[in-house]
Amino acid sequence: MSQWRLLLTRPAEDCAALAQSLAAAGVGSSCLPLLAIEPVTVEPRQRLLLEGLHGFQAIIVVSKPAARLLLEQLAEASLQPPRQGWFTVGEATAAVLQGAGLEVNTPPRGDDSEALLALPALLQAVAVPAARVLVVRGVGGRELLAERLAEQGASVEYLELYRRCLPDYPAGTLKRRIEAERLNGLVVSSGQGFEHLQQLAGADWPQLARLPLFVPSPRVAEQARAAGAQQVVDCRGASATALLVAVQRSAAPAS
């Protein structure tokens, strides 16, 4: 049985699934969702992007909520998406799209932006002259993808289908949960997840920043260290597998 007792902060549904995966491996956890998914109204310009999916050489879907909401919007508008040209950062997002019969490319190892950017199929897709790339995401996030693809000459557009909100918790909730359940590690799945963690911590952040913090990428690791996190573990991915590997390689703090 692992000595780790982790605070999980993903959206509620994903948090419960992650907790179950960790429990099967003997890792204890507690869920405190810090990202609530709120769909946004699809504006006329975004509707044009939906209608013009066939005009993109690559369509990158960055999360499961983005994939689910995209499929819902296409169904509501009776639009038939292209079968090919789809890319995701992780296998879980790919599975949502594959369930709709789409052919999806995803990195065989690593589930972060860097791994996707190195994927030969994506490099080939954006190598054509005047390549167009659509990034389907929430409001903000995955800026690295656009920057790197633009450097390769691609034109990048965003289809933003949701925003991530911090649920309304009473002041002190984070510290009380950690102390009551004797948690000894924190987990965030994105840069915004870390921002919400720090925001909810408030005046308690300097104390909580001493706990080991598991993050999904070098970018979020840098963000956390700049904010004062003292023990940052880069899982090189946001999947349950990536987290579990990182946890198993890390020694739990002494009680």
C-alpha positions as CSV (number, residue, x, y, z in Angstrom):
1,M,0.0,0.0,0.0
2,S,1.4,3.4,-1.0
3,Q,2.1,6.0,1.6
4,W,0.8,8.7,-0.7
5,R,-2.5,10.4,0.1
6,L,-3.2,12.8,-2.8
7,L,-5.6,15.7,-3.3
8,L,-7.1,15.5,-6.7
9,T,-8.5,18.6,-8.3
10,R,-9.9,17.7,-11.8
11,P,-13.5,18.3,-12.8
12,A,-15.8,16.1,-10.8
13,E,-16.3,13.3,-13.3
14,D,-12.7,13.0,-14.2
15,C,-11.7,13.3,-10.5
16,A,-13.8,10.3,-9.5
17,A,-12.3,8.2,-12.4
18,L,-8.8,9.1,-11.4
19,A,-9.4,8.3,-7.8
20,Q,-10.7,4.9,-8.8
21,S,-7.6,4.2,-10.9
22,L,-5.3,5.3,-8.1
23,A,-7.1,3.2,-5.5
24,A,-6.7,0.1,-7.7
25,A,-2.9,0.7,-7.5
26,G,-3.1,1.2,-3.7
27,V,-2.8,5.0,-3.7
28,G,-5.1,7.0,-1.5
29,S,-6.7,10.2,-2.6
30,S,-9.4,12.8,-2.0
31,C,-11.3,14.7,-4.6
32,L,-11.8,18.5,-4.5
33,P,-12.7,19.6,-8.0
34,L,-11.2,23.0,-8.8
35,L,-12.3,23.1,-12.4
36,A,-16.0,23.3,-13.3
37,I,-16.8,23.1,-17.0
38,E,-19.2,25.7,-18.2
39,P,-20.2,25.6,-22.0
40,V,-20.1,29.0,-23.8
41,T,-22.5,30.3,-26.3
42,V,-21.4,29.5,-29.9
43,E,-21.1,32.8,-31.7
44,P,-21.6,33.2,-35.5
45,R,-17.8,33.2,-36.1
46,Q,-17.4,29.9,-34.2
47,R,-20.4,28.5,-36.1
48,L,-18.5,29.2,-39.4
49,L,-15.5,27.3,-38.0
50,L,-17.8,24.3,-37.3
51,E,-19.2,24.5,-40.7
52,G,-15.7,24.7,-42.3
53,L,-13.9,21.8,-40.5
54,H,-13.1,20.2,-43.9
55,G,-10.9,23.2,-44.7
56,F,-8.3,22.5,-42.0
57,Q,-5.3,20.2,-42.5
58,A,-5.3,19.5,-38.7
59,I,-7.9,19.7,-36.0
60,I,-6.4,19.5,-32.5
61,V,-8.8,18.8,-29.7
62,V,-7.1,19.4,-26.4
63,S,-9.5,17.9,-23.8
64,K,-12.4,15.5,-23.2
65,P,-14.8,18.4,-22.5
66,A,-13.7,20.0,-25.8
67,A,-14.3,16.7,-27.6
68,R,-17.7,16.1,-26.1
69,L,-18.9,19.6,-26.7
70,L,-17.6,19.6,-30.3
71,L,-19.5,16.4,-31.1
72,E,-22.6,17.8,-29.5
73,Q,-22.4,21.0,-31.5
74,L,-21.9,19.1,-34.8
75,A,-24.9,16.9,-34.0
76,E,-27.1,19.8,-33.2
77,A,-26.2,21.5,-36.4
78,S,-26.5,18.3,-38.4
79,L,-22.9,18.7,-39.7
80,Q,-20.8,15.8,-40.8
81,P,-17.1,16.2,-39.7
82,P,-14.1,15.0,-41.7
83,R,-13.0,11.5,-40.7
84,Q,-9.3,12.3,-40.9
85,G,-7.0,15.0,-39.7
86,W,-7.8,14.8,-36.0
87,F,-5.2,15.1,-33.3
88,T,-5.3,15.0,-29.5
89,V,-2.8,15.3,-26.7
90,G,-4.0,12.3,-24.8
91,E,-5.7,8.9,-25.4
92,A,-8.8,9.7,-23.3
93,T,-9.7,12.6,-25.5
94,A,-8.9,10.5,-28.6
95,A,-11.3,7.8,-27.3
96,V,-14.2,10.3,-27.3
97,L,-13.6,11.2,-30.9
98,Q,-13.0,7.6,-32.0
99,G,-16.3,6.7,-30.5
100,A,-17.9,9.0,-33.2
101,G,-16.0,7.1,-35.9
102,L,-13.2,9.6,-36.4
103,E,-9.6,8.7,-37.1
104,V,-7.4,10.3,-34.4
105,N,-3.6,10.7,-34.1
106,T,-2.2,10.9,-30.6
107,P,1.4,10.6,-29.3
108,P,2.4,7.0,-28.5
109,R,4.4,8.2,-25.5
110,G,3.7,11.3,-23.4
111,D,0.5,13.2,-23.3
112,D,1.5,16.9,-23.4
113,S,1.9,19.6,-26.0
114,E,5.5,18.8,-26.6
115,A,4.8,15.2,-27.4
116,L,2.0,16.2,-29.8
117,L,4.2,18.7,-31.6
118,A,6.8,16.0,-32.3
119,L,4.2,13.6,-33.8
120,P,5.2,12.8,-37.4
121,A,1.6,12.9,-38.6
122,L,1.1,16.4,-37.3
123,L,4.4,17.6,-38.8
124,Q,3.3,16.2,-42.1
125,A,-0.1,17.8,-41.9
126,V,1.3,21.3,-41.3
127,A,4.1,20.9,-43.9
128,V,1.8,21.8,-46.8
129,P,1.8,25.4,-48.0
130,A,-0.7,27.7,-46.2
131,A,-1.6,24.9,-43.8
132,R,-4.6,25.7,-41.5
133,V,-4.9,24.3,-38.0
134,L,-7.9,24.5,-35.7
135,V,-7.4,24.1,-32.0
136,V,-10.6,23.1,-30.2
137,R,-10.3,24.1,-26.5
138,G,-11.8,26.0,-23.6
139,V,-11.3,29.7,-23.2
140,G,-7.5,30.1,-23.0
141,G,-4.9,27.4,-22.7
142,R,-2.4,25.4,-24.9
143,E,-0.8,28.6,-26.2
144,L,2.4,26.6,-26.9
145,L,0.7,24.7,-29.6
146,A,-0.3,27.8,-31.6
147,E,3.2,29.4,-31.1
148,R,5.1,26.4,-32.3
149,L,2.7,25.6,-35.2
150,A,2.9,29.3,-36.3
151,E,6.7,29.1,-36.3
152,Q,6.3,26.2,-38.9
153,G,4.2,28.5,-41.1
154,A,0.7,27.2,-40.2
155,S,-2.3,29.5,-39.7
156,V,-3.9,28.6,-36.3
157,E,-7.5,29.4,-35.3
158,Y,-9.3,28.6,-32.0
159,L,-12.7,27.2,-31.5
160,E,-13.5,27.8,-27.8
161,L,-16.4,25.8,-26.5
162,Y,-16.3,26.2,-22.7
163,R,-14.7,28.0,-19.8
164,R,-13.2,26.5,-16.6
165,C,-14.6,28.1,-13.4
166,L,-13.5,27.7,-9.8
167,P,-16.4,26.2,-7.8
168,D,-17.6,28.2,-4.9
169,Y,-15.9,26.9,-1.7
170,P,-15.8,28.6,1.7
171,A,-12.6,30.2,2.7
172,G,-10.1,27.7,4.3
173,T,-11.7,24.7,2.6
174,L,-8.4,23.5,1.0
175,K,-6.3,23.6,4.2
176,R,-9.1,22.0,6.3
177,R,-9.4,19.1,3.8
178,I,-5.7,18.5,3.7
179,E,-5.4,18.5,7.5
180,A,-8.6,16.4,8.1
181,E,-7.6,13.7,5.7
182,R,-3.8,13.9,6.3
183,L,-3.1,14.4,2.6
184,N,0.5,14.7,1.7
185,G,0.5,15.6,-2.0
186,L,-1.3,17.8,-4.4
187,V,-2.2,17.1,-8.1
188,V,-3.2,19.6,-10.8
189,S,-3.9,18.7,-14.4
190,S,-3.3,22.1,-16.1
191,G,-2.0,25.6,-15.6
192,Q,-5.5,26.9,-14.9
193,G,-6.0,24.1,-12.4
194,F,-2.9,25.4,-10.6
195,E,-4.1,29.0,-10.7
196,H,-7.4,27.8,-9.0
197,L,-5.5,25.8,-6.4
198,Q,-3.4,28.9,-5.5
199,Q,-6.5,31.1,-5.5
200,L,-8.5,28.8,-3.2
201,A,-5.5,28.4,-0.9
202,G,-5.4,32.2,-0.4
203,A,-3.4,33.2,2.7
204,D,-2.6,29.5,3.3
205,W,-0.6,29.1,0.1
206,P,2.9,29.6,1.6
207,Q,2.2,26.7,4.0
208,L,0.6,24.5,1.3
209,A,3.4,25.3,-1.2
210,R,5.6,23.0,0.9
211,L,3.7,19.9,-0.1
212,P,4.8,17.9,-3.1
213,L,2.9,19.1,-6.2
214,F,2.3,16.8,-9.2
215,V,1.9,18.7,-12.5
216,P,1.3,17.5,-16.1
217,S,4.1,19.4,-18.0
218,P,7.3,21.4,-17.9
219,R,5.3,24.6,-18.5
220,V,3.0,24.0,-15.5
221,A,6.1,23.0,-13.4
222,E,7.7,26.3,-14.2
223,Q,4.6,28.2,-13.4
224,A,4.3,26.4,-10.0
225,R,7.9,27.0,-9.1
226,A,7.6,30.7,-10.0
227,A,4.6,30.9,-7.6
228,G,6.6,29.3,-4.7
229,A,5.9,25.6,-4.9
230,Q,8.9,23.9,-3.3
231,Q,8.6,20.3,-4.5
232,V,7.3,20.0,-8.0
233,V,7.0,16.7,-9.8
234,D,6.6,16.8,-13.6
235,C,4.5,13.8,-14.6
236,R,5.0,14.6,-18.4
237,G,1.3,14.0,-18.9
238,A,-2.1,14.4,-17.3
239,S,-3.3,10.8,-17.6
240,A,-3.8,8.5,-14.7
241,T,-0.9,6.3,-16.0
242,A,1.5,9.3,-16.1
243,L,0.5,10.4,-12.6
244,L,0.8,6.8,-11.2
245,V,4.3,6.4,-12.7
246,A,5.4,9.7,-11.2
247,V,3.9,8.8,-7.8
248,Q,5.5,5.4,-7.8
249,R,8.9,7.0,-8.5
250,S,8.6,9.6,-5.8
251,A,9.0,9.0,-2.1
252,A,6.1,10.1,0.1
253,P,6.9,12.7,2.8
254,A,7.5,11.3,6.3
255,S,4.3,11.5,8.4
